C-alpha cells in the first residue's frame, strides 16, 4: 500500500506530529486504476450471468473465494463509511486501499498455485 501511495502521510518535528493526507508516492497510474476500480463497489455485491459466462475457467477456486470476500467486504465498507457521513471520495480512498490488500492476497495465491495458461 505504501508503494502505491495509499498510506497516510505524517509531518513530525520534535515531539509534535501532524497527520497529512495520502503520501501519493509511487506509481500514479496504478493509483488511478485502483480508484476507478473502487468506484464499482458503490453497487451491491453480485455475480451476474454475463460474468459467470465470461469468467476464465482456469482461475483457482481460492482466488475466486478471496475475490467474493472482497466484493462483500468492500461494498459493505463503502456503505458504512457513507452512513458515517464521510465524503464519497474519502470512502472510495479507503475502499481502494483495502482493494489493494485483496489484490495482494490473490497474487500470493496465484503465484503459489499452478501457472495459468497463456491468454
RANOR-V850796 format. One record per backbone hydrogen bond with DSSP energy under -1.0 kcal/mol. NH is the residue of the N-H (numbers start at 1). CO is the residue of the C=O. If there is no record, write none. Layout:
[[NH/CO] [NH/CO]]
This chain:
[[5/1] [6/1] [9/21] [11/18] [13/16] [16/13] [18/11] [20/9] [23/7] [24/5] [31/27] [32/28] [33/29] [34/30] [35/31] [36/32] [37/33] [38/34] [39/35] [40/37] [41/38] [42/39] [43/40] [52/48] [53/49] [54/50] [64/60] [65/61] [66/62] [67/63] [68/64] [69/65] [70/66] [71/67] [72/68] [73/69] [74/70] [75/71] [76/72] [77/73] [78/74] [79/75] [80/76] [81/77] [82/78] [83/79] [84/80] [85/82] [86/81] [91/87] [92/88] [93/89] [94/90] [95/91] [96/92] [97/93] [98/94] [99/95] [100/96] [101/97] [102/98] [103/99] [104/100] [105/101] [106/102] [107/103] [108/104] [109/105] [110/106] [111/107] [112/108] [113/109]]
